């Protein structure tokens, strides 16, 4: 069916072009011309508007008008003659198309017309033509091959178009993923919290979507940075609680009703608060100044043979900060909070690193262990005894080969750099000075020093044992995670039970860490 001319009435159409019968006569809404609905709709494919073929007016799909009166008139016509020469068949207008589709007098073209054959005739004439007179019959096999190749090429083109469409969808998905990755960064506390929750409580989902978090775990530096942040969260909350408490106390204090003892205690707390602020600022400045790497500290040479390490400065500042925090909280309460902060700062970051696939410790770990160990030692035992214990153990390590398990080499920082001469001079000078200004007997001082040294060695043994246990547990847990991933990928096995164990372990670690953080804020 083709588009009809608007200037033809129904009687003129049927008398001159009886084969061009309209199907569902439709107009553009601006003229009286009518066209087939299917034909005029083709003009609007992939377009919002088109020009009417009758009056050239612009129309849209909502402007199309179906001519019901013309459709009824066409259905009432009961006698139309076949338009093909030599056929006198007559039938109603509604059946004329069906007759013309099977009329024996309908003109037909040779099947090789696409290759150059110009024959056109009835079905009987076409049969005779195909049997002998067609010049392309002798190369019919070649023509069939070409036709088959065209079909195959058309099919291949369709398949390639589908593949291109699929690749375009993948490109769009990768662009969306890249945009999300670029939006997620380690400088956002919200993104860090989401990442830690995902790794701890939904490790399987994390491994299925790990590409979206590649900025957090793809390199050892990124994993070390996450480890550093998690290690410093508990002490940060401790500092925030102390500052908040001090601000509330200052706002509500009434100087007129305070006794001398309360005023003295208030002044002491203000001094400790000033030290806490200064040491916090120093720790933060050291982290910012040495932001080159998250896994190891930088060392700068001032003169030949004199090196300054950020690690030792950070360790000493963190040690002083812990000591001041414990003093502010009172020693008994401070020791309890110290225990909570120690567990939360050391073990949970390692658990998260294991669930990420590799235990990449950050650079603050050694300094943190140093500060935790010696702040506890100095808050519980007298300062002179602590210094003598430090110097004595370091000297025993160098002279007598004291095992590293007892001397705590993993958490010594600056003390591990002392040589034998410095230790001998320091120990003798400090012992002599203590004797001159000491107010206790020698036997009592020796007893206190030995007690402090035993506690010092015990702390070293406990720290080394916990680190060894953590390393063994981390290696085993990491192996379980890797096996669960590889098992599901290679064998098609879901490993649901293994993943359930991993989920329970991660949730337990996250819950314990959250509880410890709460105890740090509200001891």
Buried (B, 14 or more C-beta within 10 A) or exposed (E): BEBBBBEBEBEEBBEEBBBBBBBBBBBBEBBEBBBBBEBBBEBBEEEEEBEBBBBEBEBEEEBBEEBEEBBEBBEEBEEBEBBBEEBEBEBBBBEBEEBBEEBEBBEBEBBBEEEEBEBEBBEEBBEEBBEEEBEBBEEEEEBEEEBEEEEEEEEEEEEEEEEEEEEEEEEEEEEEBEEEBEEBEBEEEEBBEBBBBBBBBBBBEBBEEBEBBEBBBBBBBBBBBBBBBBBBBBBBBBBEBBBEBBEEEEEEEEEEEEEEEEEEEBEEBEEBBEBBBBBBEBBEEBBEEBEEBBBBBBEEEEEEEEEEBBBBBBBBBBBBBBBBBBBBBEEEEBBBBBBBBBBBBBBBBBBBBBBBBEBBBBBBBBBBBBBBBBBBBBBEBBEBBBBBBBBBBBBBBBEEEBEBBBBBBBBBBBBBEBEEEEBBEBBEEBBEEBEEEEEEEEEEBEEBBBBBBEBBBEBBBEBBEBBEEBEEBBEEBBEBBEEBBEBBEEEEEEBEEBBEBBBEBBBEBBEBBBEBBEBBEEE
